[in-house]
Amino acid sequence: MSVTRLMRQRVTIEPLTGEGARGAVYGPPVVARARVQEGVDVEAVRDGSAERHEATPVATVYLPYGTDCPERSRITLPSGQVGRAVTVTRRWENRRVRHLEVKVA
């Protein structure tokens, strides 16, 4: 089964190429096919004696296996939100289902 058939959305990836005097340096933007699952990560935070919850928007982006997307790359989601690749994992299951799984925050 080709996983790319399920990738009907588009994301823009600006791959991290290094660090410069003014911070991160990104390569030219590349549009890639993707499957995006957007959500919210809720975390309990203790603030003195009170406990509060912080919600952080996150997304899981599935890309074709050969896509160039190092950690800390800048990614623009279909919704227009811009985030950074926090983790990038190459998945290869059953010798046929290959993709890149990227957590964006």
N, C-alpha and C positions, 0 to 999 in steps of 0.2 A: 504494500500500500504506500503510495507516495504521500508524504506528509504535506508537501507543498500544495496539494489540492485543497487542503483545509485552511491555507493561508490566504485569505481573501481581503485582508486589510493592508494598509501601507504605513510604514513608519520611516522617519528620516533619521539616519544615524550619522553623527559626526564623530568618527573614531579618534580616540585619544592617541596622539602621536608622541607626546612627551611633556616636559615641564619647561617653561621659559622664565624669564625674569619677572613676568607679570602673572604667572600662574599656568594653568593647563593650556596646552597647545593642541588644537583639533585639526584633523584633516578635512578635506572637502566633504560636504554633505552627500550622502548616498541614500537613495530611496530603495527600500527593501520590502519584499512581500513579508507579511507577518500574520500571526494570530495573536490578538491582544486580549487579556483578561484584566480589566481594571477593577480595583477594589480599595478598601481602606484597612489599614493595620491599626488596631486599637491597643494601646499599651497603658498599663496602670503605672502611675508615677506617685511616689510618696513625697508630699511637700509638707515637711514638718509633721504635724499630727494628722493632717488631712490627706486623704488619698483622692487623686483625680485621674482622669483618663485623657490621654492625648491621642488624637486620630491623625494618622499620616497617610496621605494618598500614596498608594503603591500600585504597580502593575506587573504582571508576568507577561513577557513577550516571547513568543516562539518564532524563531527565524530559521531559514534554510541552513543546513549544516555548515556550509562553506562561507557563511557571512563573516566579514571582518568587523568584530564588535568587542574590543578589549574592555575590561572593567574600567569604570569611570568615564566611558564614552557618553556623549550627550545624545539623548534620544527624544525626538518629538513624536508623540503618540497621535493617533487619528483624531482624538478629542482636542488637540492643540496644546495639551500639557507638555511641558519640557521637563525631563528628569535625567538622572545619571544612572548608568548601569552599575548596580551594586554588586551583583554576582553574575557570572557568566559560566554556564555549565554545558558541556557538549554531551548530548544524549545519543546513544546508539543502542537500540533495542531490537532484538530478533534479526540482526544483520540487515534489516530493510528499513526500519523506522529510525531515521537519523534527523536530528534537529538541534538547534541551539536554544537553550532556555535562559532568558535574561530577566533578572529581578530589577525593576526600575523604581527608584524613589526620588 
